[in-house]
Amino acid sequence: MAQRNSGYKRVEADFYPTPSWVTEALINHAWGMDNHKHWKIWEPAEGDGAIVNVFKEYGYRTWGSDIRGHPSVDFLDDKVGLPRPHCNAIITNPPYRRDLIEAFIRKSLKLMQPVGGRVAMLMRIDFDSAVTRGDIFRDCPAWGEKLVLTKRIKWFDDGNKNGPSENHAWYIWDWGRADEAISPNIVYGQ
């Protein structure tokens, strides 16, 4: 089944700021307020800082970078590693080009594995269904959870009376649970 064309032009550099309620759904479900001091979060495609700002409002230590930032940081550059000592989570709304999104996931998993960290990526709801992504889902011991957003994301207000046509989910990997052989969960939020 083909995905429906939204009718919107693609935004330069896939810059779609994440509405605060989307990040709050992740915080309320997967991160929780009780352990916020434990997590040191990097947002490597921060854009205008929307995700970083929400995490900071909730008391998390969070850093952001972006290829369009000052200075520019290309997350996918092989020379780029963790931005801070003790960074143990990477959370982002990555660029939506398939080759870039897969590269973001694979690099994030590689960086978080040695520190037993978490990765959370905001993506289309059917992203985990491709056979070519078995290494990051079915065969990945860190693959843990899909937080389905039951409310559709409205990326920008353009006066269009039609609502959004795509569904999204947070995909969460946790290297801290990789040895527990726990089956991935699907949960529903906002």
Disulfide bonds with the S-S distance in Angstrom:
none
